[in-house]
Amino acid sequence: MEKVINVYKKCGQTPLECINNLKKDNENLRLLPMTYAGRLDPLAEGVLLILVGDECKKKDEYLNLPKEYEVEVLFGFATDTYDVMGKIMNKQATSEKLFENSSDLLTVILPNFIGKIKQSYPPYSSRPVDGKPLWEWAREDKLGEIEIPDHDVFVESIEIIEDKEISGEDLLKDIKDKISKVEGDFRQKEILNLWEEELSNKNEENYKIIKLKISCGSGVYVRGIAHSIGEKLGIKALALKIVRTRIGEYEIN
């Protein structure tokens, strides 16, 4: 029996769904304790480590393993979740004209996010504050009543691996596809209506996407990095796609 199962969490799945699917497909696992080491957001995909039996006691060891992500950063929009599952904030015109020298700009900006850095927890995250997770404070529109904490994290490297554009028409199709895969209460209907309202008449607009490869330690929110890169550039930005490609020695199968 494997003590560590490396599964590929698909877009829209939750880690718990991955565990339940393993138990459903394998009788030998049904009565064993299982947990996952390293949460992935609903829209994120990639390597998810499932610990089985006594290996669950070593969860902290697996949580502390270095990680690697590929992140598509979309410019021109910001949301309250820092990805496309959030409400659009501070709408901005197409980013096409704002990126005449995108590589040069990012070369200057990216070093700010490498090394030991302080990162604020995203408003929509599970970090508890005064007894309840941040996302509950955000849902209740009470973030102004608390101080969002930050924490020290380590980013080993960030590199640009692709620079491309996407039309408004294709962007809306992609967002619809992603949101349709998510189950549970994540404001899907409201969020989708907002994106349709924003993009339905912008089929021919072009939006910049920069794909980054990020190697980092535990606790890094890569959607937070996407958002912060936009803030540094003075351009709205969010994480369009997140794929975790590696945890320690475990890579995508």
N, C-alpha and C positions, 0 to 999 in steps of 0.2 A: 504494500500500500504506500502510495506516495505521501510524503509528509508535507510537501509544498506543491501545489498545482498552479501552473502558470496558464491563465486563461486570457483570452482577448475579450475585454469588455467592449461591447458594441455601443455605438451612439444610441442613446435613449434608455439603455439598461441601467439598473442600479446594481451596486456590488451585491446586495442581498439577493437580487434576482439571479445573479451568476451562481451564488451558493445553492439556491433552491434548484436551479437547473442541473447542477452537478449531482445533488442528492436524488433528484428525479430519475436521472439517467444511470445511476450506479447504486445498486442495493447496498453494497459494502459501506457506503458513506452515510447512509440515512440515519444511523444511530450514533454517529461520531460527532464530537464537537468540531465546528468549523468557524473560521473567521477570516476576514480579509485584512491585508496589511497595506494600507494606503488608499484612501478614498479617491474616487474620481467623480467629478460632477456629472450630471445626467447627460450632457452633450459631449463630454470627453470620452475618448476611447483608448484602447491599447492595453498594455500589460497590467494585469491585476493578479496579485499573489493571494491564493487561497491557502490558508494553513489548516492542517488536519490533525486531530487528536492532540497529543502532548505538545506538538509544535506550536499550538496556540499560545502556550506559555512564553514563547520566544518572540511574540508579536513586536515588542519594542525594538528588538534587534533588526527585524526586517523593515520597520518604519524608518530606521536610521540609515538605511542603505542609500547610496547616491542614485539619482534618477536622471533620465534624459527624456526630453519632450521635443516634438515638432509642433510649432504653433503658427497658425496663419493669423496674422494681425490685419484686420480690416480697418481702413482709415475713412473718416467721414461721419462716423456715428459713435456715440457713447451710450451705454445703458446702465441701469442701476445694479446689474449683476456682472458687468464687465464682459458679457458674452451676448449672443443673440437671444437668449432666453429672458431678457430683461426689458423693462420699459425704456424707450428711446428718450434720451435727455439731451438738451442743448443741440438741437438739430443743426446740421452744417451742410453747406453746399457740397457738391461733388469734390472729392479730394484730388482729382486729376491735376488741376492747376496748382495745387499746393505742393506738388512733388516733382519739381523739375530736377532736383539733385537728391533723390531719396537716399541713395547709398551713402553719399557724403554726409547728409544730415544724420543718418542713423549711426554712421561711424563715430560721429561726435557724441551722440546721445547714449549709445549702448554701454560704453565704459562706466556710466553712472550706475548700472545695474549688475556689475560684475564685482565679485569679492564678497566680503561680509557687509550686508546692507540691512537697514531696518525696513520692514514691510508692514503696512497696515493691513489688518484683516479685511477682506471685502465685506461690504454691508450684508450681502447675501452669502453667509457662510455659517458653519455650525459652531463657531467659537462662542462659548458661553460668556455672557456678561450679566452679572446680578441674577444668576439663576436661570436664564433662558438664552437660547442661541441668538446670534446677531440677526439671522434671517427673520425671526419672530418680531424683533424690535423694528426691523425694516417693514415688514408686512403691516404692522400696526401704526406705521408712520410716526414712530417715537424715537428715531435715532438721535434727534436733537436733545433728548433727555439723558443720553449717556455719552461717554467718551469711548470711541472705537479704539481698542488697543492695537499696539503694533508688536512685532517680535523680530529678533535677530535671525536672519537666514543667510545661507551661503550660496552664491551662484558662481560656479567654476568658469563657465564660458557661455557666450551667446554669439552665434554667427548667422549671417544671412545666407540662406540656401536657395531662395527663389524670390523673384520680384515680378509681379504680374498684375493684371487688371481683370475685373469682372463687371459685366453689364448689370444694370439695375434689374433687368428681366431675369437673368440667370441667378443673381443674388437672391431675389425673392423666391424663386423655385427652390434654391438650396436651403433657405431658412424654413420654408414650408415643410420640406422633406425632413429636416432635422427635428422640428417641433412636433411633427406628427408621430415620431417614434417615442416620445417621452410620455410615460404614464404617470398617474398621480396628480397632485394638486400643485402645479407650478405656474398658474395663471396663463395657461397655454392659449385659451381663446382670446383673452384680452391682449396678450402679447402679439399674437398672430394678426389680430385686427389692426394693431398699431403699425406693424411692418407693412401690411397691405396698403394702409392709408398713405404711408410714407413713400413706398416704392412703386405703386401701381401705375403712376404716370411718369416713371423715370426709366422706361425700358432701355433707352439708348444712352443713359448716363453711364460713365465708367468710374469705378471705384478701385483704389489701389489696395493691393494685398501684398504684404511682405511676409514670407515664410521664414521663421527663425528656428534654429536648433539650439535648445537650452539644456545645458548640463548643470545640475544643481544638487544641493543637499536636501534634507527633509524639511517639510513645512513651507516650501515655496509655493505661492499661488501664481501660476503662470498667466492666468487671466488678469491678475493684478498687475503683472509686468506689462502686459499688452496695454492696459488702461494707462499706466504711468508713463509709458513711452509716448503715448499721445499727449499727455499733459506736458511732458518735457518739450515736445515739438510744437506745442500750441495747436495741435490738431486732434480732433476727437478720434478715439480708437477703441477697439474691443477685440476679443479673441473670437474669430470666426470658427476655427477648428483647432482642437487640441488632441494630439495623439501622444500617449506615453509609450516611448519606444524601448525603454530599458529601466529595470530596477536592479541595481547591483549586477550580478552576472546573468540575470534573467532578461531575455530579449523577446521581441515578438516572434512567435513560432511561425 
